[in-house]
Amino acid sequence: MWYEVLERNYFLVSLYEQVPALKDVRISEVNIHDEGRVVAVNFDMPYYAEDHPRSGWN
């Protein structure tokens, strides 16, 4: 799938039992760093993760 070609995808993979396809995804931000060697894309997934991280707030 698409996420397998990403470096440092551990957090994304840990959230879902099966990472959803990039259908109905809203891209909110694209950042290019280090003279184009690093590209960061912020996006909203089409549904909530099964294993969401704890917020740390009680």
C-alpha distance matrix in Angstrom:
0.0 3.8 5.7 5.7 7.9 10.0 13.3 14.8 11.9 14.1 15.6 12.6 11.2 14.9 15.4 13.2 13.3 10.0 8.4 9.0 7.6 9.6 12.4 15.8 15.0 18.1 18.1 21.3 21.6 20.6 22.5 23.0 24.7 26.2 27.0 23.5 22.0 20.3 18.7 18.2 16.8 18.1 16.7 17.4 14.8 15.8 17.1 18.5 16.9 18.3 19.3 20.6 22.6 26.3 28.1 31.1 33.5 35.8
3.8 0.0 3.8 5.5 6.1 7.6 11.3 13.1 10.5 13.4 14.6 11.6 11.4 15.2 15.4 13.9 15.0 11.9 9.1 9.4 7.5 7.9 11.3 14.4 12.9 15.6 15.0 18.1 18.2 17.0 18.8 19.3 21.2 22.9 23.6 20.0 18.8 17.0 15.1 14.7 13.3 14.9 13.9 15.2 13.2 14.8 16.7 18.1 16.8 18.9 19.7 20.4 22.0 25.7 27.1 30.1 32.5 35.0
5.7 3.8 0.0 3.8 5.4 5.3 8.5 9.6 6.7 9.6 10.9 8.2 8.1 11.8 12.5 11.7 13.2 10.7 7.8 9.4 9.0 9.5 13.2 15.7 13.5 15.9 15.1 17.7 17.5 16.4 17.8 18.4 19.8 21.5 22.8 19.5 17.8 15.6 14.0 13.1 12.2 13.5 13.0 14.3 12.5 14.8 16.0 16.6 14.8 16.9 17.1 17.6 18.9 22.6 24.0 26.8 29.4 32.0
5.7 5.5 3.8 0.0 3.8 5.5 8.0 9.7 7.5 9.9 12.3 10.4 9.2 12.8 14.3 13.5 14.2 11.9 10.0 12.1 11.7 12.8 16.3 19.1 17.2 19.7 18.7 21.2 20.8 19.3 20.2 20.2 21.2 22.2 23.5 20.3 18.1 16.5 15.7 15.4 15.2 16.9 16.7 18.1 16.2 18.3 19.3 19.7 17.5 18.9 18.9 19.9 20.8 24.6 26.3 28.8 31.7 34.1
7.9 6.1 5.4 3.8 0.0 3.8 6.6 9.6 8.6 11.7 14.1 12.5 12.1 15.7 17.1 16.6 17.7 15.4 13.1 14.6 13.4 13.6 17.2 19.9 17.7 19.7 18.1 20.6 19.6 17.4 18.1 17.5 18.5 19.3 20.3 17.0 14.8 13.7 13.1 13.7 13.9 16.3 16.7 18.8 17.5 19.9 21.4 22.0 20.1 22.0 21.8 22.4 23.1 26.7 28.1 30.5 33.4 36.1
10.0 7.6 5.3 5.5 3.8 0.0 3.8 6.4 5.8 9.4 11.3 10.1 10.7 13.9 15.3 15.6 17.4 15.6 12.8 14.5 13.9 13.5 17.3 19.4 16.7 18.2 16.2 18.2 16.9 14.9 15.2 15.0 15.7 16.8 18.2 15.2 12.9 11.0 10.4 10.4 11.1 13.4 14.3 16.7 15.9 18.8 20.2 20.4 18.5 20.7 20.1 20.1 20.4 23.9 25.0 27.4 30.2 33.1
13.3 11.3 8.5 8.0 6.6 3.8 0.0 3.8 5.6 8.4 10.8 10.9 11.5 14.0 16.0 17.0 18.8 17.6 15.1 17.4 17.3 17.0 20.8 22.6 19.7 20.8 18.6 19.9 18.2 16.1 15.5 15.0 14.8 15.3 17.3 14.9 12.0 10.1 10.6 10.8 12.5 14.7 16.3 18.8 18.3 21.5 22.5 22.1 19.9 21.9 20.7 20.5 20.1 23.5 24.4 26.4 29.5 32.4
14.8 13.1 9.6 9.7 9.6 6.4 3.8 0.0 3.8 5.5 7.6 8.7 9.7 11.4 13.5 15.2 17.3 16.9 14.5 17.2 17.9 17.8 21.4 22.9 19.8 20.8 18.7 19.6 18.1 16.7 16.0 16.1 15.6 16.4 19.0 16.9 14.2 11.6 12.1 11.1 12.8 14.1 15.8 17.9 17.5 20.9 21.3 20.3 17.8 19.7 18.0 17.6 16.8 20.0 21.0 22.8 26.0 28.9
11.9 10.5 6.7 7.5 8.6 5.8 5.6 3.8 0.0 3.8 5.6 5.5 6.2 8.6 10.4 11.6 13.8 13.1 10.7 13.5 14.4 14.7 18.3 19.9 17.0 18.5 17.0 18.3 17.5 16.6 16.8 17.4 17.7 19.1 21.4 18.8 16.5 13.7 13.2 11.7 12.2 13.0 13.9 15.4 14.4 17.6 17.9 17.0 14.5 16.4 15.1 15.1 15.0 18.5 19.8 22.0 25.1 27.8
14.1 13.4 9.6 9.9 11.7 9.4 8.4 5.5 3.8 0.0 3.8 5.5 5.2 6.0 8.8 10.6 12.5 12.9 11.4 14.7 16.5 17.3 20.6 22.1 19.4 20.9 19.8 20.8 20.2 19.7 19.7 20.6 20.4 21.6 24.3 22.1 19.5 16.8 16.6 14.8 15.3 15.5 16.2 17.1 15.9 18.9 18.4 16.9 13.8 15.0 13.0 13.3 12.8 16.2 18.0 19.8 23.1 25.6
15.6 14.6 10.9 12.3 14.1 11.3 10.8 7.6 5.6 3.8 0.0 3.8 5.5 5.1 6.5 9.4 12.1 12.9 11.1 14.0 16.2 16.7 19.7 20.6 17.7 18.9 18.0 18.6 18.4 18.5 18.8 20.3 20.3 22.1 24.8 22.7 20.6 17.4 16.6 14.1 14.2 13.5 14.1 14.6 13.6 16.8 16.0 14.1 11.2 12.8 10.7 10.1 9.5 12.9 14.5 16.6 19.7 22.3
12.6 11.6 8.2 10.4 12.5 10.1 10.9 8.7 5.5 5.5 3.8 0.0 3.8 5.4 5.4 7.1 10.2 10.1 7.6 10.3 12.4 13.0 16.0 17.0 14.3 16.0 15.5 16.7 16.9 17.1 18.1 19.8 20.6 22.7 25.0 22.4 20.7 17.4 16.0 13.5 12.7 11.9 11.7 11.9 10.4 13.5 13.0 11.7 9.1 11.2 10.2 10.0 10.7 14.4 15.9 18.7 21.3 23.8
11.2 11.4 8.1 9.2 12.1 10.7 11.5 9.7 6.2 5.2 5.5 3.8 0.0 3.8 5.5 5.8 7.7 7.8 6.5 10.1 12.5 14.0 17.0 18.6 16.5 18.7 18.5 20.1 20.4 20.4 21.4 22.7 23.3 25.1 27.3 24.6 22.5 19.7 18.6 16.5 15.8 15.5 14.9 14.9 12.7 15.1 14.3 13.1 9.9 10.9 9.9 11.1 12.1 15.8 18.0 20.5 23.3 25.4
14.9 15.2 11.8 12.8 15.7 13.9 14.0 11.4 8.6 6.0 5.1 5.4 3.8 0.0 3.8 5.8 7.6 9.4 9.1 12.6 15.5 17.0 19.7 20.8 18.7 20.6 20.6 21.7 22.1 22.5 23.3 24.8 25.2 26.9 29.5 27.1 24.9 21.9 21.0 18.6 18.0 17.1 16.7 16.2 14.2 16.5 14.9 12.8 9.2 9.4 7.3 8.6 9.2 12.7 15.3 17.5 20.4 22.3
15.4 15.4 12.5 14.3 17.1 15.3 16.0 13.5 10.4 8.8 6.5 5.4 5.5 3.8 0.0 3.8 7.0 8.7 8.0 10.7 14.0 15.4 17.5 18.2 16.2 18.1 18.6 19.6 20.5 21.5 22.7 24.8 25.6 27.7 30.2 27.7 26.0 22.7 21.2 18.4 17.2 15.6 14.6 13.4 11.2 13.3 11.4 9.0 5.4 6.3 4.9 5.7 7.5 11.2 13.6 16.3 18.8 20.6
13.2 13.9 11.7 13.5 16.6 15.6 17.0 15.2 11.6 10.6 9.4 7.1 5.8 5.8 3.8 0.0 3.8 5.1 5.3 8.0 11.6 13.7 15.6 16.7 15.4 17.9 18.9 20.5 21.8 22.7 24.4 26.3 27.5 29.6 31.8 28.9 27.3 24.3 22.5 20.0 18.4 17.0 15.3 13.9 10.9 12.1 10.2 8.7 5.3 5.5 6.2 8.2 10.9 14.4 16.9 19.8 22.0 23.5
13.3 15.0 13.2 14.2 17.7 17.4 18.8 17.3 13.8 12.5 12.1 10.2 7.7 7.6 7.0 3.8 0.0 3.8 6.5 9.3 12.7 15.5 17.1 18.7 18.0 20.9 22.1 24.0 25.3 26.0 27.7 29.4 30.5 32.4 34.5 31.6 29.8 26.9 25.4 23.1 21.6 20.5 18.7 17.2 13.9 14.5 12.5 11.4 8.3 6.9 7.9 11.0 13.6 16.8 19.7 22.3 24.6 25.7
10.0 11.9 10.7 11.9 15.4 15.6 17.6 16.9 13.1 12.9 12.9 10.1 7.8 9.4 8.7 5.1 3.8 0.0 3.8 6.2 9.2 12.4 14.0 16.1 15.6 18.9 20.1 22.4 23.8 24.2 26.2 27.8 29.2 31.2 32.9 29.8 28.1 25.5 23.7 21.7 19.9 19.2 17.2 16.0 12.4 12.8 11.7 11.8 9.3 9.2 10.8 13.2 16.0 19.4 22.0 24.8 27.0 28.5
8.4 9.1 7.8 10.0 13.1 12.8 15.1 14.5 10.7 11.4 11.1 7.6 6.5 9.1 8.0 5.3 6.5 3.8 0.0 3.8 6.7 9.2 11.4 13.5 12.4 15.5 16.4 18.8 20.1 20.4 22.5 24.1 25.7 27.9 29.5 26.3 24.9 22.2 20.1 18.1 16.2 15.6 13.6 12.7 9.4 10.4 10.2 10.6 8.6 10.0 11.4 12.7 15.3 18.9 20.9 24.0 26.2 28.1
9.0 9.4 9.4 12.1 14.6 14.5 17.4 17.2 13.5 14.7 14.0 10.3 10.1 12.6 10.7 8.0 9.3 6.2 3.8 0.0 3.8 6.5 7.9 10.0 9.7 13.2 14.7 17.5 19.3 19.9 22.5 24.4 26.5 28.9 30.2 26.8 25.9 23.2 20.7 18.6 16.0 15.3 12.6 11.3 7.7 7.7 8.3 10.1 9.5 11.3 13.5 14.5 17.4 20.9 22.5 25.9 27.6 29.6
7.6 7.5 9.0 11.7 13.4 13.9 17.3 17.9 14.4 16.5 16.2 12.4 12.5 15.5 14.0 11.6 12.7 9.2 6.7 3.8 0.0 3.8 5.5 8.6 8.6 12.3 13.6 17.0 18.6 18.8 21.6 23.2 25.6 28.1 28.8 25.3 24.6 22.3 19.6 18.1 15.3 15.3 12.5 12.0 8.9 8.8 10.7 13.1 13.0 15.1 17.2 17.9 20.6 24.1 25.5 28.9 30.6 32.8
9.6 7.9 9.5 12.8 13.6 13.5 17.0 17.8 14.7 17.3 16.7 13.0 14.0 17.0 15.4 13.7 15.5 12.4 9.2 6.5 3.8 0.0 3.8 6.5 5.7 9.1 10.2 13.7 15.3 15.5 18.6 20.4 23.1 25.8 26.3 22.8 22.6 20.2 17.1 15.6 12.6 12.6 9.8 9.9 7.8 8.2 11.1 13.7 14.2 16.9 18.8 18.8 21.2 24.6 25.5 29.0 30.5 33.0
12.4 11.3 13.2 16.3 17.2 17.3 20.8 21.4 18.3 20.6 19.7 16.0 17.0 19.7 17.5 15.6 17.1 14.0 11.4 7.9 5.5 3.8 0.0 3.8 5.5 9.0 11.2 14.7 16.9 17.7 21.1 23.1 26.1 28.9 29.3 25.8 25.9 23.6 20.3 18.7 15.3 14.8 11.5 10.7 8.6 7.4 10.7 14.0 15.2 17.8 20.3 20.3 23.0 26.2 27.0 30.6 31.8 34.1
15.8 14.4 15.7 19.1 19.9 19.4 22.6 22.9 19.9 22.1 20.6 17.0 18.6 20.8 18.2 16.7 18.7 16.1 13.5 10.0 8.6 6.5 3.8 0.0 3.8 6.5 9.7 12.7 15.6 17.1 20.7 23.2 26.3 29.4 29.8 26.5 27.0 24.4 20.9 18.9 15.2 14.0 10.4 8.9 7.7 5.9 9.6 13.0 15.1 18.0 20.5 19.9 22.7 25.5 25.8 29.6 30.4 32.6
15.0 12.9 13.5 17.2 17.7 16.7 19.7 19.8 17.0 19.4 17.7 14.3 16.5 18.7 16.2 15.4 18.0 15.6 12.4 9.7 8.6 5.7 5.5 3.8 0.0 3.8 6.4 9.4 12.1 13.6 17.1 19.7 22.7 25.9 26.5 23.3 23.8 21.0 17.4 15.2 11.5 10.2 6.6 5.8 5.4 5.7 9.4 12.1 13.8 17.2 19.1 18.1 20.3 23.3 23.4 27.0 28.0 30.6
18.1 15.6 15.9 19.7 19.7 18.2 20.8 20.8 18.5 20.9 18.9 16.0 18.7 20.6 18.1 17.9 20.9 18.9 15.5 13.2 12.3 9.1 9.0 6.5 3.8 0.0 3.8 6.2 9.4 11.6 15.2 18.2 21.3 24.8 25.3 22.4 23.3 20.4 16.7 14.3 10.5 8.7 5.5 5.3 7.2 8.2 11.5 13.7 15.7 19.3 20.9 19.2 21.0 23.6 23.1 26.7 27.5 30.2
18.1 15.0 15.1 18.7 18.1 16.2 18.6 18.7 17.0 19.8 18.0 15.5 18.5 20.6 18.6 18.9 22.1 20.1 16.4 14.7 13.6 10.2 11.2 9.7 6.4 3.8 0.0 3.8 5.9 7.8 11.4 14.4 17.5 21.0 21.5 18.7 19.8 16.9 13.2 10.9 7.2 6.1 4.2 6.6 9.1 11.1 14.2 15.8 17.2 20.9 21.9 20.0 21.3 24.0 23.3 26.7 27.7 30.7
21.3 18.1 17.7 21.2 20.6 18.2 19.9 19.6 18.3 20.8 18.6 16.7 20.1 21.7 19.6 20.5 24.0 22.4 18.8 17.5 17.0 13.7 14.7 12.7 9.4 6.2 3.8 0.0 3.8 7.2 10.4 13.9 16.8 20.5 21.2 18.9 20.2 17.1 13.6 10.9 7.7 5.6 5.3 7.4 10.9 13.2 15.7 16.6 18.2 22.0 22.6 20.2 20.9 23.2 21.9 25.1 25.9 29.1
21.6 18.2 17.5 20.8 19.6 16.9 18.2 18.1 17.5 20.2 18.4 16.9 20.4 22.1 20.5 21.8 25.3 23.8 20.1 19.3 18.6 15.3 16.9 15.6 12.1 9.4 5.9 3.8 0.0 3.8 6.6 10.2 13.1 16.8 17.5 15.4 16.9 13.9 10.5 8.1 5.8 5.0 7.0 10.1 13.3 16.2 18.5 19.2 20.1 23.9 24.0 21.6 21.8 24.1 22.7 25.7 26.8 30.2
20.6 17.0 16.4 19.3 17.4 14.9 16.1 16.7 16.6 19.7 18.5 17.1 20.4 22.5 21.5 22.7 26.0 24.2 20.4 19.9 18.8 15.5 17.7 17.1 13.6 11.6 7.8 7.2 3.8 0.0 3.8 6.8 10.1 13.7 14.1 11.7 13.3 10.6 7.2 5.8 4.5 6.4 8.9 12.6 15.2 18.1 20.7 21.4 21.8 25.5 25.4 23.3 23.4 26.0 24.9 27.6 29.1 32.6
22.5 18.8 17.8 20.2 18.1 15.2 15.5 16.0 16.8 19.7 18.8 18.1 21.4 23.3 22.7 24.4 27.7 26.2 22.5 22.5 21.6 18.6 21.1 20.7 17.1 15.2 11.4 10.4 6.6 3.8 0.0 3.8 6.5 10.2 11.0 9.3 10.9 8.2 5.7 5.1 6.4 8.6 11.8 15.5 18.0 21.3 23.5 23.7 23.8 27.3 26.8 24.6 24.1 26.5 25.3 27.6 29.3 33.0
23.0 19.3 18.4 20.2 17.5 15.0 15.0 16.1 17.4 20.6 20.3 19.8 22.7 24.8 24.8 26.3 29.4 27.8 24.1 24.4 23.2 20.4 23.1 23.2 19.7 18.2 14.4 13.9 10.2 6.8 3.8 0.0 3.8 7.1 7.3 5.6 7.7 5.9 4.6 6.4 8.8 11.7 14.9 18.6 20.8 24.1 26.3 26.7 26.4 29.8 29.1 27.2 26.6 29.1 28.1 30.3 32.2 35.9
24.7 21.2 19.8 21.2 18.5 15.7 14.8 15.6 17.7 20.4 20.3 20.6 23.3 25.2 25.6 27.5 30.5 29.2 25.7 26.5 25.6 23.1 26.1 26.3 22.7 21.3 17.5 16.8 13.1 10.1 6.5 3.8 0.0 3.8 5.6 5.5 6.5 5.1 6.2 8.0 11.3 13.9 17.4 21.0 23.1 26.6 28.5 28.4 27.8 31.0 29.9 27.9 26.8 29.1 28.1 29.9 32.0 35.7
26.2 22.9 21.5 22.2 19.3 16.8 15.3 16.4 19.1 21.6 22.1 22.7 25.1 26.9 27.7 29.6 32.4 31.2 27.9 28.9 28.1 25.8 28.9 29.4 25.9 24.8 21.0 20.5 16.8 13.7 10.2 7.1 3.8 0.0 3.8 5.5 5.4 5.9 8.7 11.1 14.6 17.4 20.8 24.4 26.3 29.8 31.6 31.4 30.5 33.4 32.1 30.4 29.1 31.4 30.5 32.0 34.4 38.0
27.0 23.6 22.8 23.5 20.3 18.2 17.3 19.0 21.4 24.3 24.8 25.0 27.3 29.5 30.2 31.8 34.5 32.9 29.5 30.2 28.8 26.3 29.3 29.8 26.5 25.3 21.5 21.2 17.5 14.1 11.0 7.3 5.6 3.8 0.0 3.8 5.7 7.6 9.6 12.7 15.7 18.8 22.0 25.7 27.6 30.9 33.1 33.3 32.6 35.7 34.7 33.0 32.0 34.4 33.6 35.2 37.5 41.2
23.5 20.0 19.5 20.3 17.0 15.2 14.9 16.9 18.8 22.1 22.7 22.4 24.6 27.1 27.7 28.9 31.6 29.8 26.3 26.8 25.3 22.8 25.8 26.5 23.3 22.4 18.7 18.9 15.4 11.7 9.3 5.6 5.5 5.5 3.8 0.0 3.8 5.5 6.7 10.2 12.9 16.4 19.2 23.0 24.6 27.8 30.1 30.6 29.9 33.0 32.3 30.8 30.2 32.9 32.3 34.3 36.6 40.2
22.0 18.8 17.8 18.1 14.8 12.9 12.0 14.2 16.5 19.5 20.6 20.7 22.5 24.9 26.0 27.3 29.8 28.1 24.9 25.9 24.6 22.6 25.9 27.0 23.8 23.3 19.8 20.2 16.9 13.3 10.9 7.7 6.5 5.4 5.7 3.8 0.0 3.8 6.7 10.2 13.3 16.8 19.6 23.3 24.5 27.8 29.8 30.0 28.8 31.7 30.7 29.5 28.7 31.5 31.2 33.0 35.6 39.1
20.3 17.0 15.6 16.5 13.7 11.0 10.1 11.6 13.7 16.8 17.4 17.4 19.7 21.9 22.7 24.3 26.9 25.5 22.2 23.2 22.3 20.2 23.6 24.4 21.0 20.4 16.9 17.1 13.9 10.6 8.2 5.9 5.1 5.9 7.6 5.5 3.8 0.0 3.8 6.6 10.0 13.3 16.3 19.9 21.2 24.7 26.5 26.5 25.4 28.4 27.3 25.9 25.1 27.9 27.5 29.4 31.9 35.5
18.7 15.1 14.0 15.7 13.1 10.4 10.6 12.1 13.2 16.6 16.6 16.0 18.6 21.0 21.2 22.5 25.4 23.7 20.1 20.7 19.6 17.1 20.3 20.9 17.4 16.7 13.2 13.6 10.5 7.2 5.7 4.6 6.2 8.7 9.6 6.7 6.7 3.8 0.0 3.8 6.6 10.1 12.9 16.6 18.1 21.5 23.6 23.9 23.2 26.4 25.8 24.3 23.9 26.7 26.3 28.6 30.9 34.4
18.2 14.7 13.1 15.4 13.7 10.4 10.8 11.1 11.7 14.8 14.1 13.5 16.5 18.6 18.4 20.0 23.1 21.7 18.1 18.6 18.1 15.6 18.7 18.9 15.2 14.3 10.9 10.9 8.1 5.8 5.1 6.4 8.0 11.1 12.7 10.2 10.2 6.6 3.8 0.0 3.8 6.7 9.9 13.5 15.2 18.7 20.6 20.6 20.1 23.4 22.7 20.9 20.5 23.3 22.7 25.1 27.3 30.8
16.8 13.3 12.2 15.2 13.9 11.1 12.5 12.8 12.2 15.3 14.2 12.7 15.8 18.0 17.2 18.4 21.6 19.9 16.2 16.0 15.3 12.6 15.3 15.2 11.5 10.5 7.2 7.7 5.8 4.5 6.4 8.8 11.3 14.6 15.7 12.9 13.3 10.0 6.6 3.8 0.0 3.8 6.4 10.1 12.0 15.3 17.5 18.0 18.0 21.5 21.4 19.6 19.8 22.7 22.1 25.0 26.8 30.2
18.1 14.9 13.5 16.9 16.3 13.4 14.7 14.1 13.0 15.5 13.5 11.9 15.5 17.1 15.6 17.0 20.5 19.2 15.6 15.3 15.3 12.6 14.8 14.0 10.2 8.7 6.1 5.6 5.0 6.4 8.6 11.7 13.9 17.4 18.8 16.4 16.8 13.3 10.1 6.7 3.8 0.0 3.8 7.2 9.8 13.2 15.0 15.2 15.6 19.3 19.2 17.0 17.3 20.0 19.1 22.2 23.7 27.0
16.7 13.9 13.0 16.7 16.7 14.3 16.3 15.8 13.9 16.2 14.1 11.7 14.9 16.7 14.6 15.3 18.7 17.2 13.6 12.6 12.5 9.8 11.5 10.4 6.6 5.5 4.2 5.3 7.0 8.9 11.8 14.9 17.4 20.8 22.0 19.2 19.6 16.3 12.9 9.9 6.4 3.8 0.0 3.8 6.4 9.6 11.8 12.6 13.5 17.3 17.9 16.0 17.1 19.9 19.3 22.8 24.0 27.1
17.4 15.2 14.3 18.1 18.8 16.7 18.8 17.9 15.4 17.1 14.6 11.9 14.9 16.2 13.4 13.9 17.2 16.0 12.7 11.3 12.0 9.9 10.7 8.9 5.8 5.3 6.6 7.4 10.1 12.6 15.5 18.6 21.0 24.4 25.7 23.0 23.3 19.9 16.6 13.5 10.1 7.2 3.8 0.0 3.8 6.5 8.4 9.4 11.1 14.8 16.0 14.0 15.7 18.3 18.0 21.6 22.5 25.2
14.8 13.2 12.5 16.2 17.5 15.9 18.3 17.5 14.4 15.9 13.6 10.4 12.7 14.2 11.2 10.9 13.9 12.4 9.4 7.7 8.9 7.8 8.6 7.7 5.4 7.2 9.1 10.9 13.3 15.2 18.0 20.8 23.1 26.3 27.6 24.6 24.5 21.2 18.1 15.2 12.0 9.8 6.4 3.8 0.0 3.8 5.6 7.2 8.6 12.1 13.8 12.7 15.1 18.0 18.4 22.1 23.3 25.6
15.8 14.8 14.8 18.3 19.9 18.8 21.5 20.9 17.6 18.9 16.8 13.5 15.1 16.5 13.3 12.1 14.5 12.8 10.4 7.7 8.8 8.2 7.4 5.9 5.7 8.2 11.1 13.2 16.2 18.1 21.3 24.1 26.6 29.8 30.9 27.8 27.8 24.7 21.5 18.7 15.3 13.2 9.6 6.5 3.8 0.0 3.8 7.2 9.5 12.5 15.0 14.3 17.3 20.1 20.6 24.4 25.2 27.2
17.1 16.7 16.0 19.3 21.4 20.2 22.5 21.3 17.9 18.4 16.0 13.0 14.3 14.9 11.4 10.2 12.5 11.7 10.2 8.3 10.7 11.1 10.7 9.6 9.4 11.5 14.2 15.7 18.5 20.7 23.5 26.3 28.5 31.6 33.1 30.1 29.8 26.5 23.6 20.6 17.5 15.0 11.8 8.4 5.6 3.8 0.0 3.8 6.6 9.2 12.0 11.5 14.9 17.4 18.3 22.0 22.7 24.4
18.5 18.1 16.6 19.7 22.0 20.4 22.1 20.3 17.0 16.9 14.1 11.7 13.1 12.8 9.0 8.7 11.4 11.8 10.6 10.1 13.1 13.7 14.0 13.0 12.1 13.7 15.8 16.6 19.2 21.4 23.7 26.7 28.4 31.4 33.3 30.6 30.0 26.5 23.9 20.6 18.0 15.2 12.6 9.4 7.2 7.2 3.8 0.0 3.8 6.5 8.8 7.9 11.3 13.7 14.8 18.4 19.2 20.8
16.9 16.8 14.8 17.5 20.1 18.5 19.9 17.8 14.5 13.8 11.2 9.1 9.9 9.2 5.4 5.3 8.3 9.3 8.6 9.5 13.0 14.2 15.2 15.1 13.8 15.7 17.2 18.2 20.1 21.8 23.8 26.4 27.8 30.5 32.6 29.9 28.8 25.4 23.2 20.1 18.0 15.6 13.5 11.1 8.6 9.5 6.6 3.8 0.0 3.8 5.5 5.5 9.1 12.0 13.9 17.2 18.7 20.3
18.3 18.9 16.9 18.9 22.0 20.7 21.9 19.7 16.4 15.0 12.8 11.2 10.9 9.4 6.3 5.5 6.9 9.2 10.0 11.3 15.1 16.9 17.8 18.0 17.2 19.3 20.9 22.0 23.9 25.5 27.3 29.8 31.0 33.4 35.7 33.0 31.7 28.4 26.4 23.4 21.5 19.3 17.3 14.8 12.1 12.5 9.2 6.5 3.8 0.0 3.8 6.0 9.6 12.1 14.7 17.6 19.1 20.1
19.3 19.7 17.1 18.9 21.8 20.1 20.7 18.0 15.1 13.0 10.7 10.2 9.9 7.3 4.9 6.2 7.9 10.8 11.4 13.5 17.2 18.8 20.3 20.5 19.1 20.9 21.9 22.6 24.0 25.4 26.8 29.1 29.9 32.1 34.7 32.3 30.7 27.3 25.8 22.7 21.4 19.2 17.9 16.0 13.8 15.0 12.0 8.8 5.5 3.8 0.0 3.8 6.5 9.2 12.2 14.8 16.8 17.8
20.6 20.4 17.6 19.9 22.4 20.1 20.5 17.6 15.1 13.3 10.1 10.0 11.1 8.6 5.7 8.2 11.0 13.2 12.7 14.5 17.9 18.8 20.3 19.9 18.1 19.2 20.0 20.2 21.6 23.3 24.6 27.2 27.9 30.4 33.0 30.8 29.5 25.9 24.3 20.9 19.6 17.0 16.0 14.0 12.7 14.3 11.5 7.9 5.5 6.0 3.8 0.0 3.8 6.6 9.0 12.0 13.8 15.4
22.6 22.0 18.9 20.8 23.1 20.4 20.1 16.8 15.0 12.8 9.5 10.7 12.1 9.2 7.5 10.9 13.6 16.0 15.3 17.4 20.6 21.2 23.0 22.7 20.3 21.0 21.3 20.9 21.8 23.4 24.1 26.6 26.8 29.1 32.0 30.2 28.7 25.1 23.9 20.5 19.8 17.3 17.1 15.7 15.1 17.3 14.9 11.3 9.1 9.6 6.5 3.8 0.0 3.8 6.3 8.9 11.4 13.4
26.3 25.7 22.6 24.6 26.7 23.9 23.5 20.0 18.5 16.2 12.9 14.4 15.8 12.7 11.2 14.4 16.8 19.4 18.9 20.9 24.1 24.6 26.2 25.5 23.3 23.6 24.0 23.2 24.1 26.0 26.5 29.1 29.1 31.4 34.4 32.9 31.5 27.9 26.7 23.3 22.7 20.0 19.9 18.3 18.0 20.1 17.4 13.7 12.0 12.1 9.2 6.6 3.8 0.0 3.8 5.6 8.0 9.6
28.1 27.1 24.0 26.3 28.1 25.0 24.4 21.0 19.8 18.0 14.5 15.9 18.0 15.3 13.6 16.9 19.7 22.0 20.9 22.5 25.5 25.5 27.0 25.8 23.4 23.1 23.3 21.9 22.7 24.9 25.3 28.1 28.1 30.5 33.6 32.3 31.2 27.5 26.3 22.7 22.1 19.1 19.3 18.0 18.4 20.6 18.3 14.8 13.9 14.7 12.2 9.0 6.3 3.8 0.0 3.8 5.4 8.3
31.1 30.1 26.8 28.8 30.5 27.4 26.4 22.8 22.0 19.8 16.6 18.7 20.5 17.5 16.3 19.8 22.3 24.8 24.0 25.9 28.9 29.0 30.6 29.6 27.0 26.7 26.7 25.1 25.7 27.6 27.6 30.3 29.9 32.0 35.2 34.3 33.0 29.4 28.6 25.1 25.0 22.2 22.8 21.6 22.1 24.4 22.0 18.4 17.2 17.6 14.8 12.0 8.9 5.6 3.8 0.0 3.8 6.5
33.5 32.5 29.4 31.7 33.4 30.2 29.5 26.0 25.1 23.1 19.7 21.3 23.3 20.4 18.8 22.0 24.6 27.0 26.2 27.6 30.6 30.5 31.8 30.4 28.0 27.5 27.7 25.9 26.8 29.1 29.3 32.2 32.0 34.4 37.5 36.6 35.6 31.9 30.9 27.3 26.8 23.7 24.0 22.5 23.3 25.2 22.7 19.2 18.7 19.1 16.8 13.8 11.4 8.0 5.4 3.8 0.0 3.8
35.8 35.0 32.0 34.1 36.1 33.1 32.4 28.9 27.8 25.6 22.3 23.8 25.4 22.3 20.6 23.5 25.7 28.5 28.1 29.6 32.8 33.0 34.1 32.6 30.6 30.2 30.7 29.1 30.2 32.6 33.0 35.9 35.7 38.0 41.2 40.2 39.1 35.5 34.4 30.8 30.2 27.0 27.1 25.2 25.6 27.2 24.4 20.8 20.3 20.1 17.8 15.4 13.4 9.6 8.3 6.5 3.8 0.0
